Amino acid sequence: MSMLKKLKGLFVVEDENANKSQTAPSKEPSIEEIEKSLKQSGEQTASSSPTSSPASQKPELKSNTSQAAPSGKPDAKFVDVLLKSLEENNQKGFDYLEFKQALQNLGNVDMDQKTRYQSALAMAKTMGATKSTLLQSAKAYTKVLDSEGAKFKQASQNQMQKQVVGKEDEIKGHQKAIADKEAMIKKLQKEIEQHKLQLEKTKTSLNNASAKVQLTTDKFMLAFNSVKGQILKDIEHMQSYL
């Protein structure tokens, strides 16, 4: 049995209802793979997120799904990352991990917890370990986990910077473009109103000019017909009387 599998037996409570047909062990993800997973999660969220809010509103970042705090059984891939780091930093001899194995072996024995710990320590002493060395090794493993936690935190912050802050800048860009175009629309609407006013003034001027021309034409034709009528009347009389 591999060391990593032993560690899973120590730290992970297996789900009895899990699919037993899945016997092939999964590859333990590295912290770099976890960072890649974070990046892909951010890109998937971005691709399904709604369009940005209007420019007059402050950017409001909402996820398209409800993100509840994780509960219940720990995620297997994260557990694998942490246990793999413990495996890589396993100390020689009988240390905390072997002590935990001893505790587990005594789990089926009818005794209280204090007695179980004392019995495991007695067994550890036969292997050259002491309370002090066991505590030191346990604390060393917590530092290993702290190191992995710091790596993950940095990876998470990197993706937060790329996926969230970058999107905030993109939202601001869209908002500025919307504001600029809305200002342009207002300017065009104002110009359209001015053209409408000029149009009405021009129509009024056209109607007035047309009326004046028609009035002048009517006056001319009245005079024209009067003078010409007299001449035609004289021609008629001349032809009759002379």
The 8 nearest C-alpha neighbors of each residue, nearest first, counted from 0:
[[1, 4, 2, 5, 3, 6, 8, 7],
 [2, 0, 4, 3, 5, 6, 86, 7],
 [1, 3, 5, 4, 6, 0, 86, 7],
 [4, 2, 6, 5, 1, 86, 7, 83],
 [5, 3, 7, 1, 6, 2, 8, 0],
 [6, 4, 8, 2, 3, 7, 9, 1],
 [5, 7, 9, 3, 8, 4, 10, 2],
 [8, 6, 11, 4, 10, 9, 5, 3],
 [7, 9, 5, 6, 11, 10, 4, 12],
 [10, 8, 6, 7, 11, 5, 100, 99],
 [9, 11, 7, 8, 6, 12, 82, 78],
 [12, 10, 7, 8, 13, 9, 6, 78],
 [11, 13, 14, 10, 8, 9, 7, 72],
 [12, 14, 11, 15, 8, 17, 7, 16],
 [13, 15, 17, 16, 12, 72, 18, 11],
 [14, 16, 17, 13, 18, 19, 12, 11],
 [17, 15, 14, 18, 19, 13, 20, 12],
 [16, 18, 14, 15, 19, 13, 21, 20],
 [17, 19, 20, 21, 16, 15, 22, 14],
 [20, 18, 21, 17, 22, 16, 15, 14],
 [21, 19, 18, 22, 23, 17, 24, 16],
 [20, 22, 19, 23, 18, 24, 17, 25],
 [21, 23, 20, 24, 19, 18, 25, 17],
 [22, 24, 21, 25, 20, 26, 19, 18],
 [25, 23, 22, 26, 21, 27, 4, 3],
 [26, 24, 27, 23, 28, 76, 22, 79],
 [25, 27, 28, 24, 79, 76, 29, 23],
 [26, 28, 79, 25, 80, 29, 76, 83],
 [29, 27, 32, 80, 26, 76, 33, 30],
 [28, 30, 32, 31, 80, 33, 27, 34],
 [29, 31, 33, 32, 34, 151, 28, 80],
 [32, 30, 34, 29, 33, 35, 28, 154],
 [33, 31, 35, 29, 34, 30, 28, 36],
 [32, 34, 36, 30, 35, 31, 37, 29],
 [35, 33, 37, 31, 36, 32, 154, 30],
 [36, 34, 32, 38, 33, 37, 39, 31],
 [35, 37, 33, 39, 34, 38, 40, 32],
 [36, 38, 34, 40, 35, 39, 33, 41],
 [39, 37, 35, 41, 36, 40, 158, 34],
 [38, 40, 42, 36, 41, 37, 43, 35],
 [39, 41, 37, 43, 38, 42, 36, 44],
 [42, 40, 38, 44, 39, 43, 162, 45],
 [41, 43, 45, 39, 44, 40, 46, 38],
 [44, 42, 46, 40, 45, 41, 39, 47],
 [43, 45, 41, 47, 42, 46, 48, 40],
 [44, 46, 42, 48, 43, 47, 41, 162],
 [45, 47, 43, 44, 48, 42, 49, 41],
 [48, 46, 44, 45, 43, 49, 63, 42],
 [47, 49, 45, 46, 44, 63, 50, 62],
 [50, 48, 51, 47, 63, 45, 46, 52],
 [51, 49, 52, 48, 170, 53, 173, 47],
 [50, 52, 170, 49, 53, 173, 58, 174],
 [51, 53, 56, 54, 50, 58, 174, 59],
 [54, 52, 55, 56, 174, 51, 177, 178],
 [55, 53, 174, 56, 178, 177, 175, 52],
 [56, 54, 53, 57, 178, 174, 52, 177],
 [55, 57, 54, 53, 58, 52, 59, 174],
 [56, 58, 59, 55, 54, 52, 53, 171],
 [59, 57, 60, 56, 52, 170, 167, 171],
 [58, 60, 57, 61, 52, 56, 51, 167],
 [61, 59, 58, 62, 167, 163, 51, 166],
 [62, 60, 59, 63, 48, 64, 49, 65],
 [61, 63, 64, 60, 65, 48, 44, 66],
 [62, 64, 48, 61, 65, 44, 47, 49],
 [65, 63, 62, 66, 61, 44, 67, 48],
 [64, 66, 67, 62, 63, 61, 68, 69],
 [67, 65, 64, 68, 62, 69, 63, 61],
 [68, 66, 65, 69, 70, 64, 62, 71],
 [67, 69, 70, 66, 65, 71, 73, 72],
 [70, 68, 67, 71, 73, 66, 72, 74],
 [69, 71, 68, 72, 73, 67, 74, 66],
 [72, 70, 73, 69, 74, 68, 12, 14],
 [71, 73, 74, 70, 75, 12, 69, 14],
 [74, 72, 75, 71, 78, 70, 77, 69],
 [73, 75, 77, 76, 78, 72, 79, 69],
 [74, 76, 78, 77, 79, 73, 72, 80],
 [77, 75, 79, 78, 74, 28, 80, 27],
 [78, 76, 80, 79, 75, 74, 81, 73],
 [77, 79, 75, 81, 76, 80, 82, 74],
 [80, 78, 76, 82, 77, 27, 81, 83],
 [81, 79, 77, 83, 78, 82, 28, 29],
 [82, 80, 84, 78, 83, 79, 77, 144],
 [83, 81, 85, 79, 84, 80, 78, 86],
 [82, 84, 86, 80, 85, 81, 79, 87],
 [83, 85, 87, 81, 82, 86, 88, 80],
 [86, 84, 82, 88, 83, 87, 89, 81],
 [85, 87, 83, 89, 84, 88, 82, 3],
 [86, 88, 84, 85, 89, 83, 82, 90],
 [89, 87, 85, 86, 90, 84, 143, 140],
 [90, 88, 86, 87, 85, 91, 96, 140],
 [91, 89, 88, 92, 94, 136, 93, 96],
 [92, 90, 89, 93, 94, 88, 136, 97],
 [91, 93, 94, 90, 126, 128, 127, 97],
 [94, 92, 97, 128, 126, 91, 123, 95],
 [93, 95, 133, 97, 96, 136, 92, 98],
 [94, 96, 98, 133, 137, 97, 136, 99],
 [97, 95, 99, 98, 94, 100, 93, 137],
 [96, 98, 100, 99, 95, 94, 93, 101],
 [99, 97, 95, 101, 96, 100, 94, 102],
 [100, 98, 102, 96, 101, 97, 95, 103],
 [101, 99, 97, 103, 98, 102, 104, 96],
 [100, 102, 98, 104, 99, 103, 119, 97],
 [103, 101, 99, 105, 100, 104, 119, 98],
 [102, 104, 106, 100, 105, 101, 99, 9],
 [103, 105, 101, 106, 102, 100, 107, 108],
 [106, 104, 102, 108, 103, 107, 101, 115],
 [105, 107, 103, 104, 108, 102, 115, 109],
 [106, 108, 105, 109, 104, 103, 110, 102],
 [107, 109, 105, 106, 110, 104, 115, 111],
 [108, 110, 107, 111, 106, 105, 115, 112],
 [111, 109, 108, 114, 115, 112, 113, 106],
 [110, 112, 114, 113, 115, 109, 116, 108],
 [111, 113, 115, 114, 116, 110, 117, 106],
 [112, 114, 116, 115, 111, 117, 110, 118],
 [115, 113, 117, 112, 111, 116, 118, 110],
 [114, 116, 112, 118, 113, 117, 119, 111],
 [117, 115, 119, 113, 118, 114, 120, 112],
 [116, 118, 114, 120, 119, 115, 113, 121],
 [119, 117, 121, 115, 120, 116, 114, 122],
 [118, 120, 122, 116, 121, 117, 101, 102],
 [121, 119, 123, 117, 122, 118, 124, 116],
 [122, 120, 118, 124, 123, 119, 117, 125],
 [121, 123, 119, 120, 125, 124, 118, 126],
 [124, 122, 120, 126, 128, 125, 121, 119],
 [123, 125, 128, 127, 126, 121, 122, 129],
 [124, 126, 122, 123, 127, 121, 128, 120],
 [127, 125, 123, 124, 128, 93, 122, 92],
 [128, 126, 124, 125, 123, 129, 93, 92],
 [129, 127, 124, 123, 126, 93, 132, 133],
 [130, 128, 132, 131, 124, 133, 127, 123],
 [129, 131, 133, 132, 134, 128, 120, 124],
 [130, 132, 134, 129, 133, 135, 128, 136],
 [133, 131, 135, 129, 134, 130, 136, 128],
 [132, 134, 95, 136, 130, 135, 131, 94],
 [135, 133, 137, 131, 132, 136, 138, 130],
 [134, 136, 132, 138, 133, 137, 139, 131],
 [135, 137, 139, 133, 138, 134, 95, 94],
 [138, 136, 134, 140, 95, 139, 135, 133],
 [137, 139, 141, 135, 140, 136, 134, 142],
 [140, 138, 136, 142, 137, 141, 135, 143],
 [139, 141, 143, 137, 142, 138, 144, 136],
 [142, 140, 144, 138, 143, 139, 145, 137],
 [141, 143, 145, 139, 140, 144, 146, 138],
 [144, 142, 140, 146, 141, 145, 139, 147],
 [143, 145, 141, 147, 146, 142, 148, 140],
 [146, 144, 142, 148, 143, 147, 141, 149],
 [145, 147, 149, 143, 144, 148, 142, 150],
 [148, 146, 150, 144, 149, 145, 151, 143],
 [147, 149, 145, 151, 146, 150, 152, 144],
 [148, 150, 152, 146, 147, 151, 145, 153],
 [151, 149, 147, 153, 148, 152, 154, 146],
 [150, 152, 154, 148, 153, 149, 155, 147],
 [151, 153, 155, 149, 154, 150, 148, 156],
 [152, 154, 156, 150, 151, 155, 157, 149],
 [155, 153, 151, 157, 152, 34, 156, 150],
 [154, 156, 152, 158, 153, 157, 151, 159],
 [157, 155, 159, 153, 158, 154, 152, 160],
 [158, 156, 154, 160, 155, 159, 153, 161],
 [157, 159, 161, 155, 160, 156, 162, 38],
 [158, 160, 156, 163, 162, 157, 161, 155],
 [161, 159, 164, 157, 158, 163, 162, 156],
 [162, 160, 158, 165, 159, 163, 164, 157],
 [161, 163, 159, 165, 158, 41, 160, 166],
 [164, 162, 166, 159, 165, 160, 161, 167],
 [163, 165, 167, 160, 166, 161, 162, 168],
 [164, 166, 161, 168, 163, 167, 162, 169],
 [165, 167, 169, 163, 168, 164, 162, 170],
 [168, 166, 164, 170, 169, 165, 163, 171],
 [169, 167, 171, 165, 166, 170, 172, 164],
 [168, 170, 166, 172, 167, 171, 173, 165],
 [171, 169, 167, 173, 172, 168, 51, 166],
 [172, 170, 174, 168, 169, 173, 175, 167],
 [171, 173, 169, 175, 170, 174, 176, 168],
 [174, 172, 176, 170, 171, 175, 177, 169],
 [173, 175, 54, 171, 177, 172, 176, 178],
 [176, 174, 178, 172, 177, 173, 179, 171],
 [175, 177, 173, 179, 174, 178, 180, 172],
 [176, 178, 174, 180, 175, 179, 181, 54],
 [179, 177, 175, 181, 176, 180, 54, 174],
 [180, 178, 176, 182, 177, 181, 175, 183],
 [179, 181, 183, 177, 182, 178, 184, 176],
 [180, 182, 184, 178, 183, 179, 177, 185],
 [183, 181, 185, 179, 180, 184, 178, 186],
 [182, 184, 180, 186, 181, 185, 187, 179],
 [185, 183, 181, 187, 186, 182, 188, 180],
 [186, 184, 188, 182, 183, 187, 189, 181],
 [187, 185, 183, 189, 184, 188, 182, 190],
 [186, 188, 190, 184, 189, 185, 191, 183],
 [187, 189, 191, 185, 190, 186, 184, 192],
 [190, 188, 186, 192, 187, 191, 185, 193],
 [189, 191, 187, 193, 188, 192, 194, 186],
 [190, 192, 188, 194, 189, 193, 187, 195],
 [193, 191, 195, 189, 194, 190, 188, 196],
 [192, 194, 190, 196, 195, 191, 197, 189],
 [193, 195, 197, 191, 192, 196, 198, 190],
 [196, 194, 198, 192, 193, 197, 191, 199],
 [197, 195, 193, 199, 198, 194, 200, 192],
 [198, 196, 194, 200, 195, 199, 201, 193],
 [197, 199, 195, 201, 196, 200, 194, 202],
 [198, 200, 202, 196, 201, 197, 203, 195],
 [201, 199, 197, 203, 198, 202, 204, 196],
 [200, 202, 204, 198, 203, 199, 205, 197],
 [203, 201, 205, 199, 204, 200, 198, 206],
 [204, 202, 200, 206, 205, 201, 207, 199],
 [203, 205, 201, 207, 202, 206, 208, 200],
 [206, 204, 202, 208, 203, 207, 201, 209],
 [205, 207, 209, 203, 208, 204, 210, 202],
 [206, 208, 204, 210, 209, 205, 203, 211],
 [209, 207, 205, 211, 210, 206, 204, 212],
 [208, 210, 206, 212, 207, 211, 205, 213],
 [211, 209, 213, 207, 208, 212, 214, 206],
 [212, 210, 214, 208, 213, 209, 215, 207],
 [211, 213, 215, 209, 214, 210, 216, 208],
 [212, 214, 216, 210, 211, 215, 217, 209],
 [215, 213, 217, 211, 216, 212, 210, 218],
 [214, 216, 218, 212, 217, 213, 219, 211],
 [215, 217, 213, 219, 214, 218, 212, 220],
 [216, 218, 214, 220, 215, 219, 213, 221],
 [219, 217, 221, 215, 216, 220, 214, 222],
 [220, 218, 216, 222, 221, 217, 223, 215],
 [219, 221, 223, 217, 222, 218, 224, 216],
 [222, 220, 218, 224, 219, 223, 217, 225],
 [221, 223, 225, 219, 220, 224, 226, 218],
 [224, 222, 220, 226, 225, 221, 219, 227],
 [223, 225, 227, 221, 222, 228, 226, 220],
 [224, 226, 222, 228, 223, 227, 221, 229],
 [227, 225, 229, 228, 223, 224, 222, 230],
 [226, 228, 224, 230, 229, 225, 223, 231],
 [229, 227, 231, 225, 226, 230, 224, 232],
 [228, 230, 232, 226, 227, 231, 233, 225],
 [229, 231, 233, 227, 232, 228, 234, 226],
 [230, 232, 234, 228, 233, 229, 227, 235],
 [233, 231, 229, 235, 230, 234, 228, 236],
 [232, 234, 236, 230, 235, 231, 237, 229],
 [235, 233, 231, 237, 232, 236, 238, 230],
 [234, 236, 232, 238, 233, 237, 231, 239],
 [237, 235, 233, 239, 238, 234, 240, 232],
 [236, 238, 234, 240, 239, 241, 235, 233],
 [237, 239, 235, 236, 240, 241, 234, 233],
 [238, 240, 236, 237, 241, 235, 234, 233],
 [241, 239, 237, 236, 238, 235, 234, 233],
 [240, 237, 238, 239, 236, 235, 234, 233]]
